[in-house]
Amino acid sequence: MDTQARNLAPVLVELLQKKPSSSRLLVGLFGIPASGKSTFAVRLTQYTNEILESQPDNTDKVALVGLDGWHLTRAQLDQFPDPKLAHDRRGIHWTFDSPGYLQFVKKLQEEITPSSPIIFAPSFDHALKDPSSDAVAIHPHHRIVVIEGLYAALCVDSWADAGSLLDERWYLRVDIEEAQRRLVKRHVVSGVAKDHEEAVWRAEENDMPNGRFLIANMLEPTRIIESLDDPVFVLA
């Protein structure tokens, strides 16, 4: 998949060149759990920035934003009618601030001028197990914004409105059985699960239901990328 990321970087540069200089290219990168979204997005961003930096007099750059920043906090989940269910299902689409994410995408669509303000996005602090606000700064020179996450093209509620505003929706495709195999291995290696049995339970009861829901309820991708089992990648 490293090769795919390298090969697709020039595609982003070409797409940007077709946009007016006062606008951004917004790219959603999505797929089910263990499709490789996070690592692929990092590599794609890196290779695209290398191309942009090699162009004379070019100041454009790529910014990478993860949807995990829009997780509802644990305190917010405590306010749900069924707090235990909300905590148990954390990661399903209704445990995110999708209206807040939609407003962020709308800001990215605004015309860029020399006086345009910096746009901030949250990220997820794994140590705190909660989002960290204003963690990612999108400057006017960030004319490509890659948004990575499970629900970047979900066709439900505010997610659908946000996904329809993206210029590109790139789908990392992997079948359910392969994704589950990767997840079980990752949960054991990372220590998220204490043993193989718990890893299987986590994959079957939390990760894969969310993946199946996405497959059944997603906007049409503008590009499909086959998710290869690349040993270089830590799949996410």
Secondary structure, 3 states (H helix, E strand, C coil): CHHHHHHHHHHHHHHHHCCCCCCCEEEEEECCCCCCHHHHHHHHHHHHHHHHHHCCCCCCEEEEEEHHHHECCHHHHCCCCCHHHHHHCCCCHHHECHHHHHHHHHHHHCCCCCCCCCEEEEEEECCCCEEEEEEEEECCCEEEEEEECCCCCECCHHHHHHHHHCCEEEEEECCHHHHHHHHHHHHHHHCCCCCHHHHHHHHHHHHHHHHHHHHHCECCCCEEEECCCCCCCCCC
